[in-house]
Every structure is written in structure tokens, then in C-alpha cells.
Amino acid sequence: MNRLSNFQCLSSTLNINGLSRLDGRIYIQDSWSNIPPNVSNAIPRKLHLQKDHPIAITRNIIESQFPSPTYKYYRDFPAVVSVEKNFDSLGFPLNHPGRSRTDTYYVNQIQVLRTHTSAHQLDTFRLNQSPGFLISADVYRRDTIDRSHYPVFHQLEGARVWDRNGIPGGDVEKAVLDDLESLPKHNMLVLDLDPLIHPTKNPLQSEHHSEGEATAILMHLKRTLELLVHQVFSKSRNAAIASGNISADVDEPLKLRWLEDSFPFTSPSHQLEVFWRGAWLELLGCGVIKQSLLINAGVPNQLGWAFGVGLERIAMMLFNIPDIRLFWSDEPRFLSQFSESKPLMQYKPYSAYPPCPRDVSFWIPKSSPSASGAFHEHEMMEIVRSMGGDLVESVELIDSYQDKETKRKSFTYRISYRSFDRTLTNPEINNLQSDIEKRLVDQLGVELRGPR
């Protein structure tokens, strides 16, 4: 079937609004399409592959803890994936909020910009090229606006499996425990009070795994990830010392904490937190791979673990980078501070320009002309981000109000603008704020109001 025939076939099933070019490829647009230019323009950047970029350096550090040939590295999967691969193959329920257009960027009703590297799990397991693998990629989500959230970020996904057919007697439990013994030990303080397996909150896949197999796999997984965190934070501590950033937390013993969790594609599942600068911070999620995923990949005799980690979160701690927007900067004063061939150094701020806050207050309509049919904060954030770009530092809800008589709801948001490179002027921000307010009225149907 030629390309014209393919297009005609899709035209009969989709409400086609046009075509879009994403990362050099042509895709059909329809009523589901919701990717703004600021996001589509970021697709070719691939910061995790950019030499000497802090995201790429962080990826290299993590990969070094998972050596070849046991682990194979995948770094260049395309960003556009099918809804089936991103959600269905991983067991996401049809009513899962992640499927919503307020949370996910849809190319069209059957394709999305991947929301996680797990979208490539099925294909990678099907390739079956090594016992383990790491997938690193840019991922996309509609989210809040602050110093730690950005519509494009980077994840690294890892997995390790054992094949019953390749183990003497099919004794997976013994094989995993033998591999565990070969891993280094550490002396970190690890709080691990939740059971590895819980019959209701964190159940064993009893139709596929014995309790001994799942326990061994989780022990191997936890030791592997604890060693990874030890490596990352040792480098962070050394970078802080080398940069002269001596503080109380530099000499503080590293503390980790394991907690029960839940993910659609692992069970039992756990999350790992680290005590960082006086608070517990979530680092990653992990667990025993759902056997249905391996069965669907054509490797039913394999079983093992998987984990996923956000590279920006690790890099921000590793290099002491205070704002996620900096990763997207082309400013030489930022990029020149990092090198793969030199010892790690923490980021040194090169500017301290003041913020420029503006407030916007509006009444929420009973129904909205937006895609969701009702006001959703992510859609408001998307308008602000698409118009203000990286001048927008944060958007914060500072007041909410409901009229006692009419029951109408009103919200007030504070938009903070700040540039890393220059002082913003009041006229330019006033004009930008005015344009944003007009767009909010046109696209979301809100009614602007003055101070109460």
C-alpha cells in the first residue's frame, strides 16, 4: 500500500485537521492534537545525547553502574509512540488520568509524545538482546510550572531479567541470589520497614512467581539501586567540595528509605527516597516486572525487575542546579561549566536578575471551550508556558474564592517572570501578561476580574 493509500485509509477513520512535522517526520493532526510549538521545537534537542551537557553527564554516570554486556543501552527511540505502547501495553486503565489530554500531548487520537520511557519496554523485551537494558530518552507531560517542572524532561529506565530456560534446573531464586552475592556491599543507613510483599497493598504475582523468586528479585533490585545512589551522591559530595560549596549536608551520612508503591507495570512495587538537605526526596520507582508484559513480548520464561528515574532530578542535585529551565539554556556561561572529561563541578550562578511577578484573577465558567470541556489547571499552565516560554519561572495559585450567592468560583494565580540573562522591563511584561490574559479568555472561557 503506498503513502497516498495509507493517508486515505486513515482519513476514513480520523477527523483530520491537517499535517504536522515533528522531528523531521510528517504526522496527521486531528481533534485530539494538542502539541504547542514550544514543545514540538524541543523534540530535536535530545539533551541526554548532547556532549558535555549535565543531563548527558548524569546519564553516563548512571550507565557506568550497569556495565555491558549484561546491560545494553538504548538512547535514540523516536519520541512519537502509539497510545497502545504508551498506555495499553503497560496495563494503564482506560480511566487513568495520565491518558487525559490535560496531562498528555497527543499527536492525534492514536499517537502521543511518550510520557515515559516505559513506552519502549515491550519492544525492548521483544528484541531480547541482553539480560538487562537501559533506555534513556526525552519524555513529555503537561504539568505545573515551577523550578522543578518542565513540559519536556528526561528519564532513564532500567531492567534486568533471568530466563528459566537458561538456568540449571530452572532455579531462578538461586540464580538471582548468586548474582546478588557478586554485587558490592555498602555501609549506608537504609530504612526499609515495609514488607517486600504485601497480600493486598503490594501483591505477589502468585500465578507466575514463587514468593522466593520475587523476594530474591527485589533484594537484587534494591541492592543495585542503593549502589547507584551511593555512586551518584558520592560524586555530588565530591563536586560540592571541589566547588567550595561546603555546607552541613556535605558531611552528613547518606540515608535512604524504601516505601511501598504502586505502578501499572510492576508488582510488587517500591519507591526509593534519599534524605537530602533536611527532607526526604523521592528518587525513583521500581518493582518486579508484570509477567503479562513479558508474555506479550514473546519471552514468557523470563522474569525480573525494572526501575525508572528522572535525569533532571538527579542532575539538579548532582550539580546543584536550582532551576530546571537552565538545562534548556544555550548560554555559554552555563554550558561551559560542565565537561565529561573533567572532574565534576557544581553550577556557579552567573546572574541574579530580579523576578517580575504579575497576578491574574478570573471567574471559572460552568463550561469551557477548552478540550476538556471544563477548566483544568494544566490547560491554563500550557497557555502561560506556550506564550511566556522560559521567561516564566513559576505559576502559583495564591487565592481561591466562591461567591456565596451565585456559587461561582474564582482563582488568583501569581505568574513570576525572570530571565537568566537580563533584567525584564515592566512594559514588556505588562504586554506579555495582557496577551496571556486575552488567550485565557478566548481559549478557556474565563472571566477576568479585579482584586476583591
N, C-alpha and C positions, 0 to 999 in steps of 0.2 A: 504494500500500500504506500503511495507516495505522500509527500508532505501535504499537498492540497487535499487529498482524500482524508488524511488524518484530521486536518483542520475542519473539513466539512462534517466528519463524524462527530467531533467534539462540539461543533456548532449546534448540532441537533439535540445535544443533552445539556449544554450550558447556556446561560443567558450572557452571551459575550458582549462586553463593553469596549473591547479593543485589545491591543497587544502591549506588552511591556518588555523592556530589555533589562535583565538582571544578570550581572556578572558575565556579560557577553552572550547571553542566551535569550531567546525570544519565548515569552510565555503569554498565554491567553489571560485576559482580565475579564472578570465578571462582577456581579453584585457583591461578591464576598471580598474582593480585592481591597486592601486597606494599608498598603505599604507607602509611607511618605518618602519624599526624595532624600531627606537626611539619613534615612535608614538604608535605602537602596544604594546610595552613594558610598556607604560604609562597607558594603559587601566585598569589594575587591581589596580592601586594606589588609586583611588577614594578619593582624598584629602578631599572632603566635608564630608566624614564619618570618617576621622582619628581623634581620640580623641586628644584634645589639639592643633590641627593644626589651624593656623589662618584662613584658609578657612572654617573649620568646626565651629569655634567660630563665624565667621561672619554669617554663615547660621543660627546658633542658635539665634543670636541677631535678625535677620530678622524674623524668625519663631515666636519669642516671641511676635511680634506685630500682629500676625494673630492667635488668640487663638482657640483651639479646644473647642467644637465640630463644630463650624461654619466652620473651616478650617481643612482639613485633609492633612497630609504630605506624599508625595511620594518621596523616596530618592534612590531607587535601580532599576530603569528601566535599561534594558540592553543597551549598547552603540550602538550596531548594529541595525539599523532600515531599513525599506524598503524605496525606493525612493518615493513611494506613500505617506507614512506617513510623511516623512521629507519635501516634496515639494508639491505634488499634493493635499493632503487633506487640505492644508493651502492656496491654491489658488496661488501658485507661477507660473507665466507664464513659458511656455516651454523655452523661450529665456532668462530667468532670469540668470544673471551672477553667482549667487550662485550655480546653477546646474553644472557649468563647472568643469571639472577635475582639472583645475588650482586653483580652490577655495575649492573643497570638496574632502574628502578622500573616495574613492569608494572601498568597499569590492569586489564587482563585479557590473555588469551593473544594477542589481535590488536591491542592498543593499548598504548602506553607513554608515559611522560613523556619528551619528547625528551631525548636525551643530548648533542645538539649542534645548532647552528643549521643544519648541513648537511641536516637533515631537510627543510628547506624549499627546498633548491636546485632540485629537479626542478620544483616548482610555479612558482618564480620565473622560471626559464629559459623555462618554457612560456608565462608571461604575456608575455615578450618586449617589455617596455615601455621599455627603455633599454639602451644598450650596456653599462652597468655597474650594479651594485646593492650595497647594504649591508643585511644582515639583523642586527638586534640582538634578543636575547631571553634569558630565563632558561632555564637547562638544568639537568638533574638526573642525578646519579650517586651510587651507593653507593660510599663511599670510606673512606680512613683518617680519623682525627680528629687534627688538629694546627692550628697557627695559619694555615696556608695552604690548608687543605681544608675544604669545607663541602658538604653534600648538594645545595644549590642555589647555583648561581653564574651568571654572565652571560657570553655570548660575542657577538662581533661577527664576522660573515662577510662577505667582500667578493669580488666577481667582476667581470671585465671581458672582454668578447668582441668579436671582429671578424667581420663577416659577409662571406663570399666574394662573395655576390651583390651586395653594396653597394659593392664596391671595384673601381676600374677595372682590368680585366684579371684580377680575382680575385687580385691580387698581395698576399697578406696580409703576407708578410715585409716588403715595402717600406712598407706602411701602418703596421705596428707600429713599425718603425724611425723613420719620420717622426714618429709620436706620441712616441716616446722622446726625440727631439731637442727636443721642445717642453717636456719636463719640466726643472725646475731641476736644477743640479748641486750637489754638496756637497763638503766637504773632510774628511769623517770618514775615519778609518782603518778599512778594511774588509778582513778576512781572508777570502779566497774561494779556497781551494786545491782543492776538489773540482770535477771537471768538471761542466758544466751537464747533460750527458747521459752515462750510462754504459750500455753494451750489456746488462749483466746486473743491476747494482745499482740503476740508475736509468734504465730504458729509454725510448727514444723510442716513441711510438705510430705506428710507421712505416706502418701501413696507412691512417692518416688524416692525418698531418702530415709535412712535409718537415723535415729537420734544420734548415734555415734558418728555417722558421716557428717551430719550437719554441724555437730559440735566441733569436730576436727576442722572443718572448713572455716567456721567462724573464728576459731583460735588462730589459724594460719592467717586469715584476713586481718584480724586485729593486730597481730604482731607485725605484719607487713606495713600497715598504715601507721602504727606507732613509730616504727623505724623511719618512715618517710617524714613524719612530723619532727622527729628528733633531728634529722638532717636539715630540714628547712629552717628550723628555729636556731640551730647552731650557727648556720650561715647568717641568719638575721642578727644574732648577737654579735658575731664577729664583724659584720658590716657596721653595726652601731658603734662598736669600739673603734674601728678604723676611721670612722667618720667623726669621731669625737663626741658622739651623742651619748654621753654617759648619764644614765638615769638609774633609778632604783630597780626597775624591772629587768635591766640588763643582767644583774647578778641574781635575780630571783629564780629559784629552781623551776624547771618546766613542769607544769601539771596538766594532765589530760583527764577527760571524763567521757565515759561511754554511756549513752542513753538509748533506750528502746525507740524505734521509729517505725514508720510505715511507708512503703513505696509500692507502686503498682507492679513493679517488675522484679522485686526481691522479697523473700520471706524465709526465715526471719530477717528483720532489718534493724540496723542500728545507725546512730549518728555519733560523730566524734567531735568533742569540743576541747578548746585549749583555754587555759586561764591566761588572759593577755591584758596587761595594763589595768588590772583590778576588776576584770569582769570575765565571765565565761562567754566565749565566742564560738559559734558553730563553724566547723571547718568543712565537713563533708558528710555524705550519707553513703551507706553501703549495705550489703547483705548477701544471702545465698540466692543465686540466680533462680528465678521461677523456671521450673523444668519445662513448662509449656513453651517458653521461648526457645529453648534448646531443641525441643521436639520439632517445633515449626521450622527451625533452621536445618533440620536433617541430621542432627547429631544427638539422638536420644540417649546414647550411652555416656554422654559427658555430664558432669555436674561440677559446680564451683561457685566462686564469688565474683562480685562486681562492686565497683565504687565510682563516685563522681565527685569532682572538686572544681570550684570556680577559680580560675587562674588569677583574676583581678584581686580577689580577696587575699590570696597568698602573696601576690606581688605587693599589695599595699602594705602588708605587714613586713615583708622581707626588705623592702626599700624605703619604708616609712613615707609612702606617698599619700597625701591627705585627701586627694580629690580624684575620683575616677575619670573625670574629664581630661586630666593630664595625659592619660595613656593615648589619647587621640590627637595630641598636640604635635605639630610639625616644627615647633620652636627648637632651634639648635641648643639653646640654653638648657632645655630639658633633656633632649635625646643624647647630647654629648656627655651626660653624666654616667652613662651606662655602657659597659663593654663586656662581651663574653670572654675576652682574652685577658681581662684584668681582674684583680680581687674585687669582690662586691663592695660597693659603697652605697650608703643611704642617700636619698634625694636631699639636695640642698635648695630650698626655695630661692628663686631668683627675682621675685616680685612680691609686693604686698599691697596691691591696689584695693581700694575700699569697695564694699558691696553697695549696691544701689537697689534698695527694696521698694516694691510697689504692691499695694493691696488691691484686690478686686472682689467685690461683693455682688452676689446675684441671687435672685429667686429661682428655685428649681421648677421647671414646668411639670405638669401632670404627665405629659407625654413629650418625647423628644424626637426631633427629626434625625437624630443620630442613628447609627447602625443598630444599636441595641434596643432602640425604642424607649429608653429611659436614661436618665442621667447616670453616668458612670465616671468615677474619678479618673480612671485610666484614659478615657477619651479626652477629658479636659487636659490631662498631662501631655497627651500626644499633640494637641494643638499648640500648647505652650512650647514644647520641645521643638516641634517642626518649624515654628516661626522664630523662636528665640535662639535656637541652636545651642552652642556651647557657652553662650553668654549667660544662660540660665543656670545658676548654681543650685537652687533648691526651690521647691514649691511646697508650702506647708499650710494645712488647714488650721486657722487660728481662731475661728469662731463659727458656731452654728446656732441657728435660731429658728423657732417655729411659731408663727403667728397663732395666738390662742383662738381667734375667731375664724379665720379662713383656713387654718391648718397648713398654710403654705410654709415650705421650708426654705431657709436661706443659708448660704455658706459664704464665708470670707476666707480667701486664700492669700497668703503673702508670697509673692514671687521675688526672689532675690537674684539680682543680676550682678555678675562680677566677671571681669576679664583678667586673664593671667598676664596680659601684655600691655595694658594701658588703662588709664582712668576713663571710665564711662561718663559721658556728659548727660545732664538732665534732659536736654532736648531730644537726644537720640533715644533715650529710654522711655520718655513720655510718648514719643511717636510709636515705638515698638509696643508699648503697653496698650495704646489705643487700638492698634491693629489687632492685637491678640483679643482684646475685649470684643471688637466687632466680629471676629471669627467665632468666638464663643457664642455670641447671639445668633449668628447665621447657622452654625452647624449643630449646636446643642439646644437652641431654643430658649436659653436662659434670659432672664430679665434683669438688667443691671440695676443696682440700687446704690444710694449713697450711704454714708455712715448712719447707724441707728442712734 
